[in-house]
Amino acid sequence: MDKTVEAEELEAGKLAVPSPPAGANLPDVPTIVPDGEFNAAVPKLDATDDPELDKPLESIDAFERRLAAEQTSPQVDKGSAEIPQSAPVTNAALADGDKAEQIGDAPVRDVELTKPLPALDQFEVAPVQFAEDAPSDRENVEVRYRLDLQGLDVADSETNTDMKAEFNALSALKKGGGKAANTAMINSRLTEDSKLLETVLASEGWYSPVVRSRLDLSRDDKDQTLGAVISVTPGKRYTFSDIVIKADPTVPPTLIRDNLALQPGEPIVAERVQGAEAKVAVALPENGYAFASVGERDILLDQDVGNGVYTLPVTVGPRGRFGGITTDGDLAFDADHIQVLTRFKRGQLYDSRKVDDLRKALVSTSLFSTVSVEAVRTNEAVGDGTEYVTLHVKQDAGPPRTISGSVGYAAGEGITAQGTWTHRNIFPPEGALIVNATAGTREQGAGVTFRRSNAGKRDRTFEIVAEAFHNDYDAYSAYTSRIAARVSRDSTPIWQKRWTYAYGVEALATAETDYDPATNGRKRNMYYVAGVNGQIGLDTSDDLLNPTKGYRVTALLQPEATVRNGFDPYFRARLEGSTYFSVTDSLVLAGRLRFGTIQGASLYDIAPSRRLYAGGGGSVRGYSYQGLGEQAPDGNPVGGRSLNEGSFEARYRFGNYGVVAFIDAGQSYKESLPQLSNLRYGVGLGGRFYTNFGPVRLDVATPVGRKPGESLINIYVSIGQSF
């Protein structure tokens, strides 16, 4: 051990130890162990006890030579027998054949270890059996438990939420179904559920709960079910002590605060906080701030008083106005046509709702596989503290060609199959060519349509149709060619519109059979018909194919003229309305009324296909297509100049399926005004299968007061509700 400098000097006598000052009174120190007693207790060392103690130490070389000699010669302990010659002791240091080693090997005295290895062909390997593969007559052990949640009702009573139900929906113990492989697994689930309970309570403002868990044995010896107990003391519910917003000034100044629906003194509820922040994130882009973003909130809790200071940083960014439009990618059409789809003009205040509207309009064209619209900052000042914002449209044009088909069946119309080939953008922008063909038991035909969507104006469609078809119904048989042009604003499954309209012209030449009073038979006549038409509709329903609330009203006017034996002008009119009411989430009541009239011509001066008929899947179910109305002496209908119809349905839905009970009523008349007399009724039941494109409908109906020749059962299959 190294000595300190002071110790060395003390030994050399160089360091003087200070003496106590003269006259100093030192304290008396009591003797703990007397010297005589201490010396008597220490044992004396005497050379006579062990002569080895007085021998001088041998040198290191002598010690090593002696140790080597002892290891190479057999040793016999006192009182023990000699080592057998069959198990010689080898040199410990050279047992493995090495000439020199720093660390010697252990002496080898095991006879088995010195035996030569057996021949390879005589070596036998005993297969190893693992514990999990070993046979066992023990059955799988299963520990049963039941969850006992205590104390949460106290917190639940202060909120309008059901925290117990929320806990049960996420609980590991509940998901375990009351069974576990062992108690360790139950304890693990208890720990997980205790943390879950703390999270559930914190989401409603309880940040300092005391949660305890334990396993209880059942009091009944026959029942070995364990009690998994979680008890909670919610403590104090935390409230906001202050609401702090860190943001640049906005226009109006209270824009952020008005939309952040949090107030000091109210409980700190996670759902309300997230909802309030989401409202701010939506409100800013709707009021000109295209590049605003809501930062990460901070809530500083004070456990002593049970409240928290809420701080929300918001990056406002510049206030913007709509500028230009740019586009790139695989183009379906250019930026000029995108401008046609917008509902805003350059210089108007930026509004994210109008940007979303543009995005929906682009999607509804069905010309893109992917399309996106994003705001791009230009730093171009407008002059009133705002700057222009460019909208950039990223396009990826989809396949322009589609083939579609449909099959339907209705009593009186038979089976009808239709196939359509469409090129949606053969004449850009949005110029489509549509070729269709129809094959059925009562109808066959083909046609070509050119359609320009968003023709110079958003939602305006222009189309020209040329078609030829054959109809063979009980009321008439017709070979018809038709050409028509139409401008419309219609609803689609993607874009349902409140107001719709249509107007156009049409001309047709048709050879149709009609009842001839002179011969009391059917005769084919040639008719040439030309006319204009106009329609307007109001739709407040919530769905195009499956409405559950709202109403619809449609009015149609068709001034026409028929040329056969002379020029016979007349006009056709129809008024239809329907309404929908949700009794519950599953039950919807629906009603419909329809009235029609033809004014200005006698019945037989009007082509049979242009007359009014009642009966069938879209009219009065329970009767064949066009089966109601004035009947000729040959028993077949001849149509009428007026009609009235009504329907009532109770629609009940469960999951993707539904059932419908309905009653229909209606009649057509030879008079030009509806008579509201001699009404015929049909009742029935229907089934619905709801898909992502609308319900598939199957209706089975029967006539009330069935007459000779009328079918007992009529079946109708289609897509969409009947009205």
C-alpha positions in Angstrom: 0.0 0.0 0.0 1.3 3.5 -0.9 2.0 5.7 2.1 0.9 9.3 2.1 3.5 12.1 2.4 2.3 13.0 5.9 2.8 9.4 7.0 6.3 9.3 5.6 7.3 12.5 7.3 5.8 11.3 10.5 8.0 8.2 10.4 11.1 10.3 9.5 10.4 12.6 12.4 10.0 15.5 10.1 6.4 16.2 10.9 5.7 17.5 14.4 2.5 16.4 16.0 1.1 19.4 17.8 0.7 19.1 21.5 -2.3 20.3 23.3 -2.1 23.9 24.5 -0.9 24.4 28.0 -3.5 24.5 30.5 -6.1 22.8 28.2 -8.5 20.5 29.9 -8.9 17.3 27.8 -12.0 15.2 28.2 -11.8 11.9 30.0 -12.1 8.9 27.7 -13.4 5.8 29.5 -11.6 2.5 28.9 -13.7 0.1 26.8 -11.5 -3.1 27.1 -8.6 -3.2 29.6 -5.2 -4.1 28.1 -4.8 -7.2 30.3 -8.2 -8.6 29.2 -7.4 -7.9 25.5 -4.0 -9.6 25.6 -5.4 -12.7 27.4 -8.1 -13.1 24.7 -5.6 -13.2 21.8 -4.3 -16.8 21.2 -0.5 -17.2 21.3 1.4 -18.6 18.3 4.1 -21.1 19.3 6.5 -22.8 17.0 6.0 -26.0 19.0 2.4 -26.2 17.9 3.4 -26.3 14.2 7.0 -26.6 13.2 6.2 -25.6 9.6 5.6 -22.0 10.9 9.3 -21.5 11.6 10.6 -23.0 8.4 11.9 -20.6 5.8 9.9 -20.2 2.6 11.1 -22.3 -0.4 12.0 -20.6 -3.7 9.6 -20.5 -6.6 11.7 -22.8 -8.7 11.8 -25.4 -5.9 8.0 -25.1 -5.4 7.4 -25.8 -9.2 9.7 -28.8 -9.2 8.0 -30.3 -6.2 4.5 -29.7 -7.7 5.5 -31.4 -10.9 6.9 -34.4 -9.1 3.7 -34.8 -7.1 1.5 -34.7 -10.2 3.6 -37.4 -12.0 3.7 -39.9 -9.1 0.8 -41.8 -7.6 -0.4 -40.4 -4.3 -2.0 -42.3 -1.5 -4.0 -40.5 1.0 -3.6 -41.4 4.7 -6.1 -44.0 5.6 -7.0 -44.8 2.0 -6.2 -47.7 -0.4 -3.9 -47.4 -3.4 -5.3 -46.2 -6.7 -6.1 -49.3 -8.9 -3.7 -49.8 -11.8 -6.7 -50.1 -14.2 -7.3 -46.4 -13.8 -3.9 -44.8 -14.0 -3.6 -41.1 -13.2 -2.2 -39.1 -16.2 -0.3 -35.9 -16.0 -2.9 -33.3 -15.3 -1.1 -30.7 -17.4 -0.6 -33.0 -20.4 -3.7 -35.2 -20.3 -4.8 -34.1 -23.8 -1.3 -34.6 -25.3 -0.1 -31.1 -25.3 3.5 -30.7 -24.4 3.0 -27.4 -22.5 -0.1 -25.6 -21.2 -0.7 -22.6 -19.1 -3.8 -24.2 -17.5 -3.6 -27.9 -16.8 -6.4 -30.4 -17.5 -8.3 -32.2 -14.8 -6.9 -35.7 -13.9 -8.8 -38.4 -15.8 -9.8 -41.3 -13.6 -13.0 -42.5 -15.3 -12.4 -45.8 -17.1 -15.2 -45.2 -19.6 -13.6 -42.0 -20.8 -10.3 -43.8 -21.6 -12.0 -46.6 -23.6 -11.6 -46.5 -27.4 -14.6 -45.4 -29.4 -16.8 -48.2 -30.9 -17.0 -48.8 -34.6 -19.5 -46.6 -36.5 -21.6 -49.5 -37.6 -21.9 -50.7 -34.0 -22.9 -47.2 -32.7 -26.6 -47.1 -31.6 -28.5 -43.8 -31.2 -31.4 -43.8 -28.8 -34.2 -41.5 -30.0 -34.9 -38.5 -27.9 -38.5 -37.9 -26.8 -39.5 -34.3 -26.1 -41.8 -33.5 -23.2 -44.5 -32.1 -25.5 -44.6 -35.3 -27.5 -44.7 -37.6 -24.5 -48.1 -39.4 -24.0 -50.1 -38.0 -21.2 -53.4 -39.0 -19.7 -54.0 -35.4 -18.3 -56.7 -33.4 -19.9 -56.2 -29.7 -20.8 -56.5 -27.6 -17.7 -58.9 -24.7 -18.0 -59.4 -22.0 -15.4 -62.8 -20.3 -15.4 -63.4 -16.7 -14.1 -66.0 -14.0 -14.1 -65.4 -10.3 -14.3 -66.6 -8.1 -11.5 -66.3 -4.4 -12.3 -66.9 -2.1 -9.3 -67.1 1.6 -8.9 -67.5 2.7 -12.5 -71.3 3.4 -12.0 -70.3 6.4 -9.9 -68.5 8.0 -12.9 -71.1 6.8 -15.4 -73.9 8.5 -13.6 -72.2 11.9 -14.2 -72.0 11.5 -18.0 -74.4 10.9 -20.9 -72.2 8.1 -22.1 -72.0 4.5 -21.2 -68.4 3.9 -20.2 -69.2 0.5 -18.9 -70.3 -0.6 -22.3 -67.3 1.0 -23.9 -65.0 -0.9 -21.4 -66.8 -4.2 -22.1 -66.4 -3.8 -25.8 -62.6 -3.5 -25.5 -62.0 -5.7 -22.4 -59.4 -8.5 -22.7 -61.3 -10.4 -19.9 -64.6 -10.1 -21.8 -63.0 -11.2 -25.0 -61.6 -14.2 -23.1 -65.1 -15.5 -22.6 -64.5 -16.3 -18.9 -61.9 -19.0 -19.7 -58.1 -19.0 -19.5 -55.3 -21.5 -19.5 -54.0 -20.5 -16.1 -54.1 -17.8 -13.5 -51.1 -16.0 -14.9 -53.1 -15.4 -18.1 -56.0 -14.0 -16.0 -53.6 -11.7 -14.1 -52.2 -10.5 -17.4 -55.7 -9.7 -18.6 -56.5 -7.9 -15.3 -53.4 -5.7 -15.8 -54.4 -4.9 -19.4 -58.0 -4.1 -18.4 -56.9 -1.9 -15.5 -54.9 0.2 -17.9 -57.9 0.2 -20.3 -60.2 1.4 -17.5 -57.8 4.3 -16.8 -57.9 5.3 -20.5 -61.7 5.1 -20.6 -62.0 7.3 -17.5 -59.4 9.8 -18.9 -61.4 10.1 -22.1 -64.3 11.5 -19.9 -62.1 13.7 -17.7 -61.1 11.5 -14.8 -57.3 11.7 -14.8 -56.6 10.6 -11.3 -58.5 7.4 -10.7 -57.4 4.7 -8.3 -57.8 1.3 -9.9 -57.2 -1.9 -8.0 -57.5 -5.5 -9.3 -57.4 -8.9 -7.6 -58.4 -12.5 -8.0 -61.0 -13.9 -5.6 -61.7 -17.6 -5.0 -65.3 -18.6 -5.0 -67.0 -19.1 -1.7 -68.7 -22.3 -3.0 -66.3 -25.2 -2.9 -68.2 -26.8 -5.8 -67.7 -23.8 -7.9 -64.1 -23.3 -8.8 -64.7 -20.1 -10.8 -62.3 -17.2 -9.9 -63.5 -13.7 -9.5 -61.5 -11.2 -11.6 -62.3 -8.0 -9.7 -61.5 -4.5 -10.9 -62.5 -1.8 -8.5 -62.1 1.9 -9.2 -62.4 5.1 -7.3 -62.8 7.8 -10.1 -61.8 10.7 -7.9 -62.3 14.3 -9.2 -63.4 15.0 -12.8 -61.1 17.5 -14.3 -62.4 20.7 -16.0 -60.9 23.4 -18.2 -59.6 26.3 -16.2 -58.6 28.3 -19.4 -58.8 28.0 -23.2 -55.7 29.5 -24.9 -55.4 29.8 -28.7 -52.1 30.7 -30.2 -52.7 31.9 -33.8 -52.2 34.9 -36.1 -55.2 37.3 -36.5 -58.1 36.1 -38.8 -61.0 37.6 -40.6 -63.3 37.7 -38.8 -61.2 38.0 -35.6 -63.2 35.4 -33.7 -63.2 32.8 -36.4 -61.2 30.2 -34.5 -62.8 30.9 -31.1 -66.3 30.8 -32.5 -65.7 27.3 -34.0 -63.7 25.9 -31.0 -66.7 24.8 -29.0 -64.9 24.4 -25.6 -65.5 26.6 -22.6 -63.8 27.1 -19.2 -65.5 25.1 -16.5 -66.7 22.2 -18.7 -65.3 18.7 -18.2 -62.2 17.7 -20.3 -63.8 15.1 -22.6 -61.6 13.7 -25.3 -64.4 13.3 -27.9 -65.4 17.0 -27.5 -61.8 18.2 -27.7 -61.2 16.2 -30.9 -64.5 17.4 -32.4 -63.9 21.0 -31.6 -60.4 20.9 -33.2 -61.8 19.2 -36.3 -64.4 21.9 -36.6 -61.7 24.5 -36.5 -59.7 22.6 -39.1 -62.8 22.6 -41.4 -63.9 26.2 -40.7 -60.6 27.9 -41.7 -60.4 26.5 -45.3 -64.1 27.3 -45.7 -63.4 30.9 -44.9 -60.5 31.6 -47.2 -57.6 30.0 -45.3 -56.5 27.3 -47.7 -53.3 26.4 -46.0 -54.4 26.5 -42.4 -53.4 23.7 -40.1 -54.2 22.8 -36.4 -51.2 22.0 -34.3 -50.8 19.6 -31.4 -52.8 20.5 -28.4 -51.4 20.8 -24.9 -53.4 20.3 -21.7 -51.5 21.2 -18.5 -53.3 19.4 -15.6 -53.2 20.6 -12.0 -53.8 17.6 -9.8 -54.2 19.8 -6.6 -57.3 21.6 -7.9 -58.5 19.1 -10.6 -58.4 21.3 -13.7 -56.3 21.9 -16.8 -55.2 24.8 -19.1 -55.9 23.9 -22.7 -53.6 25.4 -25.3 -54.1 25.0 -29.1 -51.5 26.3 -31.7 -53.0 27.1 -35.1 -51.1 28.0 -38.2 -53.4 30.3 -40.2 -51.5 31.1 -43.3 -52.6 33.7 -45.9 -56.2 34.4 -46.7 -56.8 33.4 -50.3 -59.1 33.8 -53.4 -59.7 31.5 -56.3 -57.2 32.0 -59.1 -56.5 29.8 -62.0 -56.6 26.0 -62.7 -53.7 23.8 -63.8 -53.7 20.1 -64.6 -51.2 17.4 -65.5 -51.0 13.6 -65.8 -52.8 11.3 -68.2 -55.4 13.9 -69.3 -59.1 13.0 -70.0 -59.7 16.7 -70.8 -58.0 20.0 -70.4 -58.1 22.8 -67.8 -60.6 24.8 -69.8 -63.2 22.0 -69.4 -62.4 21.7 -65.7 -63.3 25.4 -65.4 -66.7 24.5 -66.8 -67.3 22.1 -63.9 -66.5 24.7 -61.2 -69.1 26.6 -59.2 -66.9 29.6 -58.5 -65.3 32.4 -60.4 -61.8 33.9 -60.2 -61.5 36.4 -57.4 -64.1 34.8 -55.1 -63.0 34.0 -51.6 -61.5 30.5 -51.3 -63.9 27.9 -49.9 -62.9 24.3 -49.5 -66.6 23.2 -49.9 -66.4 24.4 -53.5 -63.2 22.5 -54.0 -64.8 19.4 -52.8 -67.7 20.0 -55.1 -65.3 20.2 -58.1 -63.7 17.0 -57.0 -67.1 15.2 -56.9 -68.0 16.6 -60.3 -64.7 15.2 -61.8 -65.4 11.8 -60.2 -69.0 11.8 -61.5 -67.7 12.0 -65.1 -66.4 8.3 -64.7 -63.4 9.2 -66.9 -60.7 8.9 -64.3 -59.1 6.0 -62.5 -57.7 8.6 -60.0 -58.1 12.3 -59.7 -57.2 14.8 -57.1 -57.6 18.6 -56.5 -55.2 20.5 -54.3 -54.6 24.2 -53.5 -51.2 25.7 -54.5 -49.9 28.9 -53.1 -48.9 31.5 -55.7 -47.8 34.5 -53.5 -49.7 36.7 -56.0 -51.4 39.5 -54.0 -54.9 40.5 -54.8 -54.6 43.9 -53.1 -57.0 43.5 -50.2 -54.7 41.5 -48.0 -55.5 38.3 -49.8 -53.7 36.3 -52.4 -54.7 34.1 -55.3 -54.8 30.3 -54.9 -54.3 28.0 -57.8 -56.1 24.7 -58.0 -54.0 21.9 -59.4 -55.8 18.9 -60.8 -53.8 15.7 -61.0 -55.5 13.4 -63.6 -55.1 9.7 -64.4 -57.6 8.8 -67.1 -59.3 5.5 -66.8 -60.5 3.0 -69.4 -63.0 4.9 -71.6 -64.9 1.9 -72.9 -67.4 -0.1 -70.9 -69.8 -3.0 -71.6 -72.8 -3.4 -69.4 -75.9 -5.5 -69.4 -79.1 -6.1 -67.5 -81.9 -8.7 -67.3 -85.4 -8.2 -66.0 -88.8 -9.8 -65.9 -92.3 -8.5 -65.5 -95.7 -9.9 -66.0 -97.0 -8.9 -69.5 -93.5 -7.8 -70.6 -91.8 -11.1 -70.2 -88.0 -11.4 -70.0 -86.0 -8.4 -71.3 -82.2 -8.4 -71.7 -80.2 -5.3 -72.6 -76.6 -4.9 -73.5 -74.7 -1.6 -73.9 -71.3 -0.7 -75.3 -70.1 2.8 -74.4 -67.0 4.9 -75.2 -67.3 7.7 -72.7 -64.8 10.1 -74.3 -64.7 9.4 -78.0 -65.3 13.1 -78.8 -63.5 15.0 -76.0 -64.4 16.6 -73.7 -67.0 14.1 -72.4 -68.4 13.2 -75.8 -69.7 9.6 -75.5 -70.9 7.2 -78.1 -73.4 4.6 -76.8 -74.6 1.5 -78.7 -77.3 -0.6 -77.2 -79.4 -3.6 -78.1 -82.5 -5.1 -76.5 -83.7 -8.7 -76.8 -86.8 -10.0 -75.0 -90.0 -11.9 -75.4 -92.0 -8.8 -76.1 -89.4 -6.2 -77.2 -86.4 -6.2 -79.6 -84.4 -3.3 -80.9 -81.1 -1.4 -81.3 -80.0 2.2 -81.0 -77.1 4.6 -81.1 -76.8 7.7 -78.9 -74.3 10.5 -78.9 -74.1 12.3 -75.6 -72.2 15.4 -74.5 -72.0 15.7 -70.7 -71.4 19.1 -69.1 -72.1 20.6 -72.5 -70.9 24.2 -72.1 -72.3 24.3 -68.6 -72.0 22.2 -65.4 -74.6 19.4 -65.2 -76.1 20.1 -68.7 -76.3 17.1 -71.0 -77.0 17.2 -74.8 -77.9 14.0 -76.6 -79.1 12.7 -80.0 -80.7 9.3 -80.3 -81.5 7.2 -83.3 -83.2 3.8 -82.7 -85.4 1.1 -84.2 -87.4 -1.4 -82.2 -90.3 -3.9 -82.3 -92.8 -4.2 -79.5 -95.4 -7.0 -79.3 -97.8 -6.3 -76.4 -101.4 -7.3 -75.9 -102.5 -3.7 -76.5 -100.6 -3.3 -79.8 -97.8 -4.6 -81.9 -95.4 -1.9 -83.4 -92.4 -1.5 -85.6 -90.9 1.9 -84.8 -88.0 4.0 -85.8 -87.3 7.1 -83.8 -84.9 10.1 -83.8 -84.8 12.6 -80.9 -82.7 15.4 -79.5 -82.7 16.3 -75.8 -81.1 18.8 -73.4 -81.4 17.8 -69.7 -80.2 18.2 -66.2 -80.7 14.8 -64.6 -79.8 13.1 -61.3 -77.3 10.2 -61.3 -76.5 7.7 -58.5 -73.3 9.7 -57.8 -74.8 13.2 -58.2 -78.4 13.5 -57.0 -79.8 16.9 -57.8 -82.6 18.8 -56.1 -83.9 20.4 -59.3 -83.9 18.6 -62.7 -85.3 19.5 -66.1 -85.4 18.3 -69.7 -86.6 19.6 -73.0 -86.3 18.3 -76.6 -87.8 17.3 -79.9 -88.6 13.9 -81.4 -90.0 12.4 -84.5 -91.0 8.8 -85.2 -92.5 6.6 -87.8 -94.4 3.6 -86.5 -96.5 0.8 -87.9 -98.9 -0.4 -85.2 -101.8 -2.7 -84.8 -105.0 -1.2 -83.5 -108.6 -2.4 -83.0 -110.8 -1.5 -86.0 -114.5 -1.2 -85.1 -115.5 -1.6 -88.8 -113.9 -5.1 -89.0 -114.1 -6.0 -85.3 -110.4 -7.0 -85.6 -106.9 -5.7 -85.4 -105.4 -3.7 -88.3 -101.9 -2.4 -88.7 -101.7 1.4 -89.4 -98.9 3.7 -90.2 -98.4 6.7 -88.0 -96.0 9.7 -88.2 -95.6 11.5 -85.0 -93.6 14.7 -84.2 -93.5 16.8 -81.1 -91.6 18.7 -78.4 -91.4 17.9 -74.7 -90.5 19.6 -71.5 -90.2 18.2 -68.0 -89.3 19.6 -64.6 -88.7 17.8 -61.3 -88.1 18.6 -57.6 -86.4 15.9 -55.5 -85.8 16.3 -51.7 -85.3 12.6 -51.0 -82.1 11.3 -49.5 -81.3 8.6 -52.0 -82.0 8.1 -55.7 -82.6 4.3 -55.7 -83.6 3.8 -52.1 -85.2 6.9 -50.6 -86.1 6.8 -46.9 -87.3 10.4 -46.4 -88.3 13.5 -48.4 -90.5 13.8 -51.5 -90.4 14.0 -55.2 -92.6 15.9 -57.7 -92.3 15.6 -61.5 -94.4 17.4 -64.2 -94.3 16.5 -68.0 -95.8 18.3 -71.0 -95.6 16.8 -74.5 -97.3 18.8 -77.4 -97.5 16.4 -80.3 -99.1 15.9 -83.7 -100.0 12.7 -85.5 -100.2 12.5 -89.3 -102.3 9.6 -90.7 -105.6 10.5 -92.3 -104.9 14.1 -91.5 -103.0 16.4 -89.1 -104.1 15.8 -85.5 -102.4 17.9 -82.9 -102.8 17.2 -79.2 -100.8 17.4 -76.0 -99.9 14.8 -73.3 -99.4 15.8 -69.7 -98.5 13.9 -66.6 -98.1 14.9 -62.9 -96.5 12.5 -60.4 -95.5 12.8 -56.8 -94.1 10.5 -54.1 -93.2 10.9 -50.4 -91.2 8.9 -47.9 -91.3 8.7 -44.1 -89.0 6.8 -41.8 -90.9 5.4 -38.8 -87.7 3.8 -37.4 -84.3 3.1 -38.8 -85.7 -0.1 -40.2 -89.2 0.8 -41.2 -90.1 3.2 -44.1 -93.5 4.2 -45.3 -93.8 5.3 -48.9 -96.7 6.6 -51.0 -97.1 7.6 -54.7 -99.8 9.3 -56.8 -99.8 9.8 -60.6 -102.3 11.5 -63.0 -102.1 11.7 -66.8 -104.2 13.2 -69.6 -104.3 13.6 -73.4 -106.1 16.7 -74.7 -107.0 17.6 -78.3 -107.6 14.4 -80.2 -110.0 11.4 -80.2 -108.7 8.0 -78.9 -108.4 6.3 -82.3 -106.6 9.3 -83.9 -103.7 8.8 -81.5 -101.1 6.1 -82.2 -101.6 3.1 -79.7 -98.1 3.5 -78.4 -98.8 7.2 -77.5 -101.9 6.4 -75.4 -102.0 6.0 -71.7 -102.1 2.6 -70.0 -102.2 1.3 -66.4 -101.0 -2.0 -65.0 -97.6 -3.6 -64.5 -94.5 -3.3 -62.4 -94.2 0.5 -62.5 -97.9 1.0 -62.3 -100.5 -1.2 -60.6 -98.9 -4.5 -59.6 -101.1 -7.6 -59.7 -102.0 -7.0 -63.3 -100.1 -7.5 -66.6 -98.3 -4.7 -68.4 -100.9 -2.3 -69.9 -103.6 -4.7 -68.7 -106.0 -2.1 -67.2 -108.3 0.3 -69.0 -110.6 0.3 -71.9 -111.0 -3.2 -73.4 -111.8 -3.9 -77.1 -114.4 -6.6 -78.0 -111.5 -9.0 -78.6 -110.6 -8.8 -74.9 -107.3 -6.8 -75.4 -106.8 -3.3 -74.0 -106.9 -0.3 -76.4 -105.4 2.3 -74.0 -107.0 5.6 -72.9 -106.6 9.3 -72.8 -106.3 9.6 -69.0 -105.2 7.6 -66.0 -104.8 7.8 -62.2 -102.7 5.6 -60.0 -101.7 5.3 -56.4 -99.4 3.1 -54.3 -98.6 2.6 -50.7 -95.6 0.5 -49.3 -94.3 -0.5 -45.9 -90.6 -1.3 -46.3 -88.8 -3.1 -43.5 -85.1 -3.7 -43.7 -82.8 -6.0 -41.7 -79.2 -5.9 -42.7 -78.8 -6.4 -46.4 -82.2 -7.8 -46.8 -85.7 -6.4 -46.6 -89.4 -7.2 -47.0 -92.1 -4.9 -48.5 -95.9 -5.1 -48.1 -97.8 -3.0 -50.7 -101.1 -2.1 -52.2 -101.6 -0.4 -55.6 -104.6 1.1 -57.2 -105.3 2.6 -60.6 -107.2 2.7 -63.9 -107.0 4.3 -67.4 -110.0 5.9 -69.1 -111.1 6.7 -72.6 -112.1 10.2 -71.4 -109.5 12.9 -71.5 -109.7 13.6 -67.7 -109.2 11.0 -64.9 -112.6 9.7 -63.6 -111.4 8.3 -60.3 -113.9 5.5 -60.7 -113.8 1.7 -61.3 -110.4 1.6 -59.6 -108.6 -1.8 -59.6 -106.5 -2.9 -56.7 -103.5 -5.2 -56.4 -101.8 -6.4 -53.2 -98.6 -8.3 -52.6 -95.3 -8.8 -50.9 -91.8 -8.1 -52.0 -88.2 -9.0 -51.1 -85.2 -6.7 -51.3 -81.5 -7.4 -51.5 -79.5 -4.3 -50.8 -76.3 -3.8 -52.7 -73.9 -0.9 -53.0 -75.6 0.2 -56.3 -79.1 0.0 -55.0 -81.7 -2.7 -54.0 -82.6 -5.6 -56.2 -86.4 -5.9 -56.2 -88.6 -9.0 -56.4 -92.3 -8.4 -56.0 -95.2 -10.9 -56.1 -98.7 -9.5 -56.4 -102.3 -10.6 -57.0 -105.3 -8.7 -58.2 -108.1 -7.9 -55.8 -111.5 -9.0 -57.3 -109.8 -11.0 -60.1 -111.7 -11.3 -63.3 -111.7 -14.0 -65.9 -108.5 -14.0 -67.9 -106.5 -12.2 -65.2 -103.5 -14.1 -63.7 -103.7 -15.1 -60.0 -100.0 -14.3 -59.5 -97.8 -11.7 -61.2 -94.0 -11.4 -60.6 -91.8 -8.4 -61.1 -88.0 -8.3 -60.9 -85.9 -5.1 -61.3 -83.3 -2.8 -59.7 -84.3 0.0 -57.4 -87.5 0.5 -55.4 -90.8 0.6 -57.4 -90.9 4.4 -56.8 
